[in-house]
């Protein structure tokens, strides 16, 4: 995917829901999609900006420095 400088609003909404729920599974329930769809959307967003936004190895999931900066803005 070629970077355009703009982020898809669907991906941003997914990211904010993950950030607020601290769980990919809970975010999926809130958005009415599968956990796999949440993971794919997050990966697509991270790939498009070239940064990891969420540390998935922790429970609950934690935002990385880049994720916290994005959420603030």
Phi, psi and omega in degrees: 000132180276126179297137179248350184090347179244145178255141177298133182295329176296316179294319178298318178297318178298314180299314180298320179295319176298313182299321181283328184266341181060025182203131176293321180295315179294321177300318179298316179297317181297324183267354178071035178230177180278160177297326178297319178296322177295313180299317180295318179296317179297316179298318178300317179294314179298317179296323183290331179255350176075025180223146173279128182258334184226132173274104185282346184284351182255153175233119356291162180298146181243145174284144173281178177303316179296320179296318179294319179297317179296317181297323180294328184266000000 
